[in-house]
């Protein structure tokens, strides 16, 4: 049996692409392994959202070509955002690669594996059809449910619309069927993803909204936690927030504000909501939802960001006390509007990144200190010799913290009550209580 290895880079949306490709290959009789070792054909699903991601993708391709020259693998297939962004010129740069597939071509994986095609790239203006079958690559009890593809926003720093095309929701009936299939194989936590989950369904042939989707998913036996990621603050109206009142939906609000300065938000192509509306939104969420968990993403060093803008950002982070915060240095991307703007020096951007990360570490430590003695539900991801590792409702896999759990009769996938007895800036420790 021909063995296919996989290296999947980038975000959860790309991981779903990888799962779809591996499902199509398994259907054709290929044996699937993870990593780049001990395989005949290697698939590399790339990311090219920002410069660091592109460098990681390119280095992974170079390493694979070395393995091929050493006779350790026979074929290399590069997929995803990098070939979609670069186009056919990528064939000249990486002559050791046998086939390239852009985004939205996951059903063609078998053709790329057997040598039937060398390059295939999507028309980004053609909406993707129904979700494809998937071979789950996450923990057995956790799965991502991608509810839409593409993005129609025009943020001045972002390449996603040129890679993934305009926003296109999947049909509700297809998403429910996909979620039921995941539940049937033991998935307990469904994580809703899209470039913007807050507007899902509004453009569907049979329109629905986020609350309707949550109501349908919450009725599926076996699903116990529903986590929603990537809420765009521009669309967080009452009807969107109402989705978080549905049973099983976690009070986890992942809202990438990106900045607080009206000047910078406008330069980013995100003039709405402005600083006052953002503060009101934060107040509304925390006032309306018990134990609301507020997560956001911030970009520092954006073109034109001066000391006053950064001071305003620092004050906002300090006053908001985010439960979770991702901080990113601005990455200049060709073919974006911000690429031609006056750039902030890398030295200044690095300083601002370090300053904000230090502040958030202090905030996270203070937030976690308040949890000592409390009892939290924790989903168990792994079992060690003496300690299990899990996540609270405040922790999405791989991007947030973990909870170390002591106790007997704990299995992976269990949701247990844990009394917190230790903490650090990003992680907790505790002991299982009750049944």
N, C-alpha and C positions, 0 to 999 in steps of 0.2 A: 504494500500500500504506500502511495506517495505521501510523504509527510510535509505539511505546510506549517511554517512558523509565522508568528505574528509579532510585530512591534507596533503598538498603537500609541500614538503621541497626541497631545492636545487635550481638548475639553471633553466632557461627557457626551456632547453631541457627536463628536468624532468617534467616540467609543461605540456608540450605537451603529455608526457606519461599519465599524470593524466587526461587530456582532452580525450584521446583515451579510457582510462578505463571507465570514467564516461559515455561516449557515448555508449559503449557496455552494460553498466548496465541500462541506460535509455531505450535502445532498448528492454531490457528484462522486462521492466515494473517497475523498481525500481525508487523511488523518490530520487532525488539528493539534498543534502544540504551541505553547506560548514562548516567546523569546526567539533569539536568532541562532540557537544552537541545535544540532542534531535534527536538521530538517533538509529536505530537498529543494523546496521553494520557499522563499522568504517574502512575505508581504510587509511593507512598511507604510502604515497609514500616517501621513504627515500633517503637521500644523504649520501655518504661515501667518498667523494673526498679527504677531509682532516680531521684531528682529530676533529676540532671544529664542523664540519658538522656531523660527526659520533656521537659525544656526544649529539648533538641536536636530532638526529634521535632516539638514544637509550633512551633519557629522554622522548621523546614523546611516545615511545612504553610503557615505564614503567607507565606513567600517564594514558594511555589507559587501561592498565591491571587493574589499580586501579578503573577506572570507570566501568569496566566489573565486578569486584568483588563486587562493590557497587550496581550492578544490573541496571546501567544506559545504558549500551549497551550490546548486546547479542553476537556479533561476532567481531573479530579483524582480518583484513587482512593487512599484512605488505608487501609492494612491493618495487621494484626499486633496487637501487645500493647496499644497505646493504645486503639483502639476496643473491644477485648475487655475491658479494665479499666474504662473509663469508661461504656460502654453507650450507649444511644441519645441521651443528652443531648449527646454530641459533635456531633450534627447541628446543634444550635442554636448551638454555639460556633463552628463552621466552616461557615458557610452557602455558602461558595464551593466546597466539596468536593462532588463529584457522587455518590460512593459510598464506603461503609465496609465493610470485611471484617475480622472478628475472626480469631483464630488458628484453625488447622485448617480453613479454608475456601479453601485454595489452588486447589482444582479449580473454584472459581466465579469465577476471575479474569476469564474471558472475558465472563461475564454482567455483571460490574461494569463492564467496559470498554465494552460496547455499550449500557449504559443499562437493562438488564433488571432490575437490583435496586439499591436505595439503601442498605440496611443488612442485614448478616447477621453474626450472632455465634454462636459455638459454645456448646453445652452442655458445660461443662468436665468433666462426669461421664461423658460418652460417649467411650469410647476411640477414638482414631484408628485407621483401618484400615491396610492395607499402604502402604508408601512409594509416593509418586507419581513419575512420570517427572520428570526434571530437565534444565534447560538450564544447563550448567556455567558459573558466573560467576567461579570462582577461576582461578589460574594453570593452564595446561593439564595440568601434571604433578602437581597437588595437588588433592585433593577431600576434603570432609567426608562422613562416613558417620554419619548420625543413627540410633542404634540403639534409641532409646526416646523417648517423649514424656511430658511432665508430671513431677510430683514428689509423693510422698506424705509427705515429711518435714514436720515442723511447726516449722521454725526461726522464732523469734519476730520476725525482722526481714525476712522474705522474702515477696514477693507472688506468686512463681511458681505455687504451687498454685492460687491463685485465678484466675490468668490461663490456665494451661496444663492444669489439672486434675490428677488423680492419675496416678501412674507407670504407664506401659503400654509393655512391650517389644514391638518388632516381631519377627515370626517369623524364625527363622534362615534358612530357605530364601529368603525375600524379600531379606534383607540380603546373602546370597551372590550372588544374581542382580544386585542393584544394584551391588555391588562389581565383579563381572565386567563389567558394562556400562561402568563407569568405567575399568577397566583396558583395555578394548577401544578406548577413545579416547585412550589415552596417559597415564593417571594412574599415577604411580609411588609417590606417598605418600598413603596413606589415613589420615585423622585421625578417630578414633572419638569421637563426642560424644553426650551425653545429659545430663540434669540430674544423673544419677548412673550412671556406667558400671559401677561395681563390682557392681551387682545385676542387670545386664542378663540377660534370658532366663529368670530364675527364675519369672516370672509368665506366660510364653508358653504357648500351647496345647500346643506340643511343647517342653517346658522344655529349656533349655541354660544354660551359664554363660559367663563372659567367656573362660575358657581355650578352651572349645569353639569359640567364635566366632573367636578368634585362630587356632586350628588350621585352621579352614575358610578364612579369608582368606589365610593364609600360603601356601596351595596354589595361589593364583590367579597364573597367569603374568602378568608385567608389574608386579605390585605388589612393590616392593622395601623400602619402609619402612612400618611400621604404628605410628602414634602414638596413644596413649590419653589422653584428656583427662577431667577431672572425676571423679576417684575420691573417693568419700566416705570419710573416715577411719573412720566407724562400721562399715564393712563390709569393711575390708581384712584378711580372714582369709587363711590359707595358700592356699586354693584360688584366691583372687583374685590373689595375688602370683604364683602358678604360671603365670598367663597370660603373664607377662613372660619366661618361659623359652622361649617358642615362637619359632622362627626368624622373622626379619623384624620382630619386635616390639621397638621401641626401649626402652632402659632409662630412659624418661622418665616420672617419677612426678609427676603433677599432682594434688596433694592439698590442697584448701582447708581448712587447719586453723582459720582465722579468729581464733583466740586461743590462749593457753596457760593463762590464769588459770582455775582451776576455777569460781570465782565467776561470771566473765563467760561462760564456756562454758555454764553452767547457765542463766544469764539469756537466752542466745541460743537455748535449747532444744536445745543440743548437749552434754548432760552426758557422753556417751560417744563416743570415749575421753577420759579426763581427762588431766591434765598428765603423769602417770607413764607412761600407756599410749602417749601421743603420742611421748614421748622413746624408748620402747622400739621403737615402730614405725619411727622414723627410724633407730635403730641396726640394726634387723633388715634394712631395705632396703639400707642402705649396706654391711652386712656380707655380704649374700647376693648382691648384683648388682655385678659389676665395672663401673666407670664409671657408676654410678647417677647420674641427674640428678634432683635434688629441686626441684620447683617448688611454691609454695604461694601462698595469698591470705590476707591479714590485714586485719581491720577495726579501726580505731582510733576512739576517741571513742564507743564503744558506751555506752548508758545505764548509769550506775553504775560505769563504769571510773574508778578512782581512781589516784593516783600509784603506789601499791604494785602494782596490776594492770599498769600500763604499764611499770614497772621490771622486772617479771617477764617481760613480753613482750619488752622490749629484751634482757634476758639470754638468753632463748630464741633469739632471732634471731641474736645474737652467737655463741652456742655451736653452733648448728645450721649456720651458714654456708650458707644456702640457695643453690643454683645460680641459681635464678630466684625472684623474689618480687614479687607484686602487693600494693600497700598501698592501702587504700581508707578514706576517711572514712565513718563511719556516716551513712546517709541515713534520716531518719525517714519511714516510709511509713504513710499512713492504712490502717486496717483490718488492722494487724499488732499483735501483743501488745506489742512494744517501743515502739510509738508513744506509749503512755500512761505509759511509765516515765520516771523522772527523767532529763532529758537533760543531756549534757555540752555546755558552751558551744562554739560554733563556733571561738572563739579557741583554746581548749585543744585541740580536735580538730585544728585546722590545725597547731598547734605539734607535736603528737605525730606527725602525718603527716610533717611536714618532718624531724623527728628520726629517724624510722624510715627514711625514704627516703635520708637522708644516710648512715646506718649501712649500709644495704644497698648503696649505691653503693660504699662502701669495701670491703665484703665482695666484691662482684662484681669490683672491680678486682683484689683479691688472688687470687680464684679464677681470673680470666683470665690473670693474670701467670704462673701455674703451667703454662699451656698453651703458653707460648712454646717453640718448638723441637719441639713434638709434631706428629704427623701425624694429621689428623682427616678422616673422610669428610664431604663437603659436597655438598648438593644445590643446583644452580644455578637461581636464580629469575629472573635478568635479566642481560643482556649490555650493558655500556657500551662506550665508545670504547676504553679501555685496561684496564678492570677489569670482571670479572664479580661479581655479588652473589649470595651464596647463604646457606645456613643449615646449621649443624652439627646433629647429632642432639639437641643441647641446646636447639634453637631452633624453637619453633612459629611459623608465619607470623603476622606482624602484632603478636604480643604479646611476642616475645622479640627477641634480637639478630640481627645479620647477620654474615657473613664476606665481606670483600672479597678477591677472588682474582685474582692475576696469572697469566697463562699462555696458551699457544696452544691452538687447536682445542678450545675450550670452547663447548658449546651449552646453551641453556636446557633444564632437565630432566636434564642429566647429573649423575651422582654421582661426584665426583672426590676424590682424596686431596690434601689441602692441608697444607703445612708452615707452622705459625703463626710469623710473624715480628714481629707488632705487636699491640697490644691497647689497649683503653680499658675503662671500667667495663662496657659492655654489648655491645661489638662487637669483632671480631677481624679481622686482616688476614693474608694469607699468599700462598704461591705454590704452584701446582699441581705435584705430583710424580708420577712414574710414569705409567701409562696407565689 
